[in-house]
């Protein structure tokens, strides 16, 4: 009886140790993921406004956009949340580009908004380059956008791609997280400049402007 009880105790102890080890591994794995929420300030572009009323629709895919960087072994390493910073950016530059800007919660609201057009941006791709992987002394961020301009009825006026780029030197920041944030903010400011200055030069947009 004593031998049987001892074996049971040893078996239970072994299971406990295995469960404890698994818990430690899970905790260590979760602690290994750094979370970066992009935060920055975006200057208002100094450009002439177009005499238009534009509705802007932020798709949930844009507002909730996040990018996960993986280690060379495939482990989740850095989670970058940039969706709200894009909303902040467009909320800054669009009122400088158009006489009136209206935010709508869905495309179904467009027809009743009285807008001349609806702007609906999306992020197609996000790339991050870390010094530890590139062997360069800079953090780099690339973002690819799908810019969409539609009628209030939902028909396409223009659909074009814009890319932005930002980098920051390693020695400028104490942490990887702050350096990534800075590089992303530079990329967003690059977008603000290129989008506001090139909007009227997009062929489909230019043709539309000539006919309204």
C-alpha positions, 0 to 999 in steps of 0.5 A, spaced: 500 500 500 505 504 501 509 503 495 503 504 491 501 511 494 508 513 493 508 511 486 502 515 485 505 521 489 511 521 485 506 521 478 502 527 481 509 530 482 511 529 475 505 532 472 505 538 477 512 539 474 511 539 467 505 543 468 509 548 471 514 548 466 509 549 461 506 555 464 513 558 465 514 557 458 508 560 456 509 566 460 516 567 458 514 567 450 508 572 452 513 577 455 518 576 449 513 580 445 514 588 445 508 592 443 509 599 440 503 604 439 505 609 434 504 616 437 506 623 433 505 630 431 503 631 424 504 638 421 498 641 417 500 642 410 501 649 407 497 648 401 491 651 397 484 648 399 480 645 393 473 648 393 470 641 395 466 637 400 469 631 402 467 625 406 472 620 409 471 613 411 476 610 415 475 602 414 476 598 421 482 595 417 485 601 417 483 604 424 485 597 427 491 596 423 497 592 427 503 589 424 507 583 427 515 582 426 517 575 427 524 573 430 529 569 425 526 563 429 519 565 427 517 567 434 513 573 435 517 579 437 514 586 436 507 588 435 506 595 432 499 598 432 499 604 427 491 604 426 489 610 430 496 614 428 493 614 421 486 617 423 490 622 426 494 624 420 488 624 415 484 628 420 490 633 420 491 634 413 484 633 409 481 639 412 487 643 409 486 640 403 478 641 402 473 646 404 469 641 408 471 634 411 465 630 414 467 623 417 462 618 416 461 611 419 459 607 413 459 608 406 451 607 407 452 614 410 455 617 404 449 619 399 446 623 405 452 627 407 452 631 401 459 630 399 462 631 392 466 625 394 468 620 399 475 618 401 477 611 403 484 610 405 487 603 406 494 600 408 496 594 404 503 593 406 507 595 412 515 593 413 520 594 418 527 593 418 531 592 424 539 594 425 540 587 428 537 584 422 540 588 416 546 590 420 545 597 418 545 603 423 538 605 422 531 603 423 527 603 417 519 603 416 515 602 409 508 603 408 504 602 402 497 605 401 491 604 397 488 611 396 481 610 394 476 616 392 469 614 390 462 618 389 457 618 394 454 613 390 460 608 391 462 608 384 470 609 383 473 616 381 480 614 382 484 608 386 492 609 386 497 606 390 502 611 395 508 609 399 512 612 404 518 611 408 521 613 414 528 611 418 531 613 424 539 612 426 540 607 432 544 612 436 538 617 437 534 613 441 535 609 448 530 603 446 528 599 440 520 601 441 522 609 441 526 608 435 521 604 431 516 609 433 520 615 430 521 611 424 514 610 423 512 617 424 517 620 419 514 615 414 507 618 416 509 625 415 512 623 408 505 620 406 502 627 409 507 631 404 506 626 398 499 625 398 497 632 399 502 635 394 500 629 389 493 629 390 490 633 384 496 630 379 493 623 380 490 622 372 483 620 374 483 625 380 485 631 375 480 628 370 474 628 375 476 635 377 476 638 370 469 635 370 465 638 376 
